[in-house]
C-alpha cells in the first residue's frame, strides 16, 4: 500500500492523504475512529481527511478489509503517514470489542451461514429515501399461488428509530427503538394493530462481562421473557426463559455456551425445554476469499432423531458470493448472490433432494434495490 500527502497545500489547511491500495476497494468505504467520527473514501483510491488513528472498513463482503492509518504530525508542516494494510474478518473485529453479547448471539454466525439467503420463494424489495431522511421499503413475496406484500417506513431522529409496517392483511406494526438512553442500554417498544395482546416492552443491556435482555407483554396476563449471558468475547454461558403469567407455566427454558477465538466459533445449546441439543461450528478458512465452513448437529431426545447440516461459503470476486449446504437427509442447496450495484443484491437459490432426483427442484429468486 502507498500513501502520500497531497503537496502544495498551506501548512494550516486540513491534512489530506492519497490512498492507493492493492486491495481493490471498489465502492464507498466508511472510516470511523474510536470517537465515532466518520469520513468517506472514494471508489478505488481517493483523497481522505485524517486526524488520528482510524480504521478503514471496506464493505466488500461479510469478511471486510481493514486498513490502519496512523497520522503523525511533527512541529514542521510536513506530515508523515504510516500505513499498514491487512485483511481481517468481521469476527476479528468483534474480538477487539469487549462483552459476550446477548443470548441470541450464541451460534448466530453459524445460523447465518447455513440458513440466510436460502429460500424457495420469489421476493422483490425496493427502498427509497425522502429528502427528510425517511426510508420507505416496499416488498412483495410470491409463495406458491399466494402473494404477500408489505410497506415499511423508517424514521430516525437522534437516537430514536421508528419503524411502521403495513402488510397484506392490513396489520399495522410499529416498533420504536431508543438506542442508549444510558450507556449500554437499548429500549424497544413494539405493538401490532388490531392484535391487543401484541404489545411488548423490551430492554437490552450490554456490559463488558454480561448481556441481559428482558421483555414483558403489555396485557393483563403478559408473557415475561428473560435471557442473560455472562463471560467475555472469548467464552460465555447463558440461559433464556419465558413465563406465562396467565397459566403460571414456563413456556420456554433454554441454555447455551459459546467459545470463540480468532478464526472459529463453537457453541452448544439446549432448546425446546431442554429436549433438543444443538451443537454448531463456524470456521474462517481463508479470509482473503471470504471462505467459510460451518456445521450444525441437532439431537432430539424425545424422538431420538439426529439432524446434521454442513455448509460453506466462498467469494468468487468482491461482488459475487456462492454458498452451499447439505444435510444428512440428502437435501442439497446452493445460493449465488451478486451485488450488481452498491447495496443492491440479486440472489438465486435452489434445492434438490438427492435421494429423489425425479422430484422437481425448488428455486428461489430475490432482488433488492437500494439507491
N, C-alpha and C positions, 0 to 999 in steps of 0.2 A: 504494500500500500504506500502511496505517496501523498503527502500533504504539504502544501506550500502556501504561505501567506501571500495574498494579492499585494503587489508592490504599487507604490505611488500614492498611497493614502496618507492623509495627515496623521501625525502621531496621536492626536486626541480623538480620532474617529474610532468607531467600534471595530473590534478585531474581526477580520474575515479570513477564512481559510478556504483553500480549494482542495476538495477531497477527491482523489482518484483511487478507486479500489478495484481489484480483480474479482471481487465477489459478485459482480454483475447485478448491482442494485437497479432494478428495472421499474420501480414505481416509487411513490412518495414514501419517505422514511421519517418516522417520528423520533425526535430526540428529546429526552427528558432527563433532568438531573435529579438528585435526591430531594431538591426543594420543589419539584413538580414543574419547573419552568420547561417550556417546550419550544422547539424551533422546528423547521422543516428543511429537508434537503431535497433538491430537485431530482427528477429521474436521472439515472446514471450518476455522473459527477455534477456537483454544483456548489455554489457559494453557501457558506454556513457561518452563522454568528456564534461564537463560543465565548463563554465567560469562565468556565471552571471545568472540572471533570464531568463528562457526560457519557451516557450510554446511548448509542445509536442503534435502534431496533429496526431491522429490515423485515417488513411484513410480507415475506415471500412464501412462507409455508408455516406449518404448525411448529417447525423447529427453526426459528428465525436466526439470522446472523446478528451479531452484536459487535460493535467497534468501540473501543475505549480510546477517547482522545483526551489528552492532558495538555492544557494550555499553560505555559509558564511565562509570566510577564516580568522580565527583568526591568531595572530602572530605566534602561535606554529604550528607545522606541521600537527596537527590533523584537520580534516575538518568536520564541522557539516552540515548535509544535512537536510533541512526541506522540506517535500513533502506534497502536497495537491492534492488529486485526485478527480475529479468530471467530470461530463459529461454535455456539453452544445451543443446547435445546431449551425449550420452554421450561422443562423441569430443572435444568441447571440454574435458570434464573430464579425459580422458586426456592432452590436451596439457599440462595442468598437471603431470602426473606425468612423471618422468624415465624414460629407458630405452626401448630398442627392442622389448622383449618377447621372446617365443620365436619360433622359425621358424614354428610352427603359426599364429601370429597374422597372418602375411603373407596378405592377401586374405581374412581371416576375416569382416570386415564385409560384403563383397560376397557371400560364400557364404551367410551367414545371411539376407541379404535375398532371394537368389534360390532358396534350397533349403529353409530352415527352415519348418516347418509345412505344406509341400506333401506330401500323401500320398493314397493311394488305398485305405487300409485303414480299418477301424473300430477305434478304440482307446479304452479306458476306464482311467483311473488314479485311485486314491484314496489319500490319505496321511493317516495318523493319528499322534498323538503320545501316548506314555505319560507318566504323571506323573513318571517319572525322566528324561524328555527323549529317549527313544529314538523315532526316526521310522521308521514302517513304511509302505512304499509297495507297494501291490498293483496290478498292471496286467494287462490282457488285450487281445490284438490278434487280430482276425479278418482273415486274409489269404486271400481266396477261400473255399475249403472248409476251410482249416486254421485252428485256433485255438491261439494261443500265450499262455502266462501266466507270470508270474514274481512273486516276492515279494522285496522288498529291505528290509533292516533297516540303519539307520544310527545309529551311536552316536558322540557327540562328547564328548571329555573333554580339557579344556585345549586343547592344540594338536594332538591326535591324533584323527583321524576314521577310523572303521572301518565299511566297507560290506560286507554279506554278502547275496548274492543267490542264490536257488534258482529254476531255470527249469523248463519243462515236461518237459525231458529229464533231470531230476534232476541237472543240473550245479550244483555249488556253487562260486560265485565269491566271492573275498574280496579286498578292496583296503584297505590300511592306508596312510593319508596322514599324514605328520608335517610340519606346517607350521612352517617357520623354526626348526629346532633351533639354527641360527645365522642371523644376519640375511641375507635374500635367498635362502636355501636351502630347498628342499622335497624331501622323500623320499617315494617312492611304492613300496610293495611289493604285488604282486598275484600271485595264483595261482588255478588252477581245478582242482577235483577232479571226475573222475578223470584229467584230462589231466596227465601228468607233465612235459611239456615247456612248460607254460604259465606257469611261474613266472618272474617278472621283477622286477628292481630298477631303479628309475628315479630319477635325480637331476636336479632343475631348479634353476638358479641365475640370478637376475636382478640385473643391475648397471646403473648409470646409463648405461653405454655398451655393454653386451653382454647377451646372453641365451643360456644354454647348457642343453642337455638331453642327457643320456646315459643309456642303458639297456642292460642285459645280461640275457640269459636265464639262469635257474637250471637248467642241464643240463650234460651232459658236453661237448656241442658247441653252445654257445649262439650266438644271433644278437646281434651288437653293433650298436647304433644310436647315432649321434651327430649332433646338429644344433646349429648356432651362428649367432648374429646379432650383428653389430656395427653401431654407429651411434647415432642418437638417436631421440627420438619424432617427429622430422621426416623423416628419411631413414635407411634401414638396408639392409644387404645380408647374405645368409646362405646357408648350404648345409645339406643333410640327406643323410646317407649311412648305409647299413646293410651289414654284412659278416657272411656266414655262415662261421663257423669250421669247419664240417663239410666244406663244399665248397671253401672258400678263395676264394669269389667275392663280389663286391659285388652284393647283391640290390636295392639302391636307391641312386641318387645324383641329387639334385635341387639346384637353386639358385634363388634368388629375390632380388628387391629391392622396396622399398616407399618411396613418397613420400606425405607427409601434410601437410595444413595445416588451417585452422580448419573447413572445410566439405567437404573432399574427400579421398579416399584413392585412390591409383593404385598398382598392383602388377604385377610381371612375374615369372613363374616358369617354369623348365624342369623338367618332370616326366617320369616313366616312362623313367628313364635317358637323359634329355635328348632323348626322342623327341617330346614334346609341349610346345608353347609356349602358355602361358596368360597372357592379359592381362586385368586386371579394373579396374573403375572404380566408385567409390561416392561419391555426392554428396548432401549435405543441401540440399534446395531451399528448404524452408520449415520451420524448427524449430517454429514455433507450432502447426502442424498435423501435425508429425512426417512431413512429406512427403519421401520419399527416392527416388532413382533409382539404378540400378546396371546394369552390363553386364559380360559375360564373353565373351571370344573365345578359342577353343581351336583350335590348328593342329597336326594330326598329320603329322609329316614322313614317316612310313612309308606312310601311306595317302593323303596329300595331301588330307585332308578338313578342312574348316573347320566349326566349330560356334559359333554366335552365340546368346547368351541375354541378353535385356533384361528388366528387371523394375522395379517401382515399389511404393511403399507410401504409405498416407495414413490418418490417423486421422480418422474421422467425428466422434468425440467422445472424451472422455478414457477411455472404456471400450471403444470399438469401433475395430478396425483392419482395413483391407482391403489386400490385396496382389494383384498380378497380374504375370504374366510370359509371354513368348512367345519361341520360338526360330525359327531360320531354316528348320526343317522344317515349320513351320505348327502346332506344338502349342502351345496356349494354356491357361494355368492361372490359377486365381483362388482366393483364400483370404479368408474373413471370420472374424475372431476377436473374441469378446465376453467381457469379464470381468464375469460376472453377479454375482459377489461377490468380495471381496478374495482374490487368489491362486487363484481357481477360474475356469477358462477353458473356453469352448465354441468349438470350431473346426470350420468346414465348408469343405471344399476340393473343387475339381472340375477336370477336364482334358478338353479336347476337341481332336480333330485337325481343323483347319480344311480340310485337303486331303482328308478322308474323313468328311464330315458324316454319311454313312449309318451309320457305326460308332457304337456306344454310347459315351456319355461316361463317364468314370470319376469316382466320387465318394468322398470320404473324410470321416470323422467322428471327432472326438476330444473327449473330455470328461475334464477333470482337476479333481478335487475336493481342496481342502485346507481344513483348519479355520481 
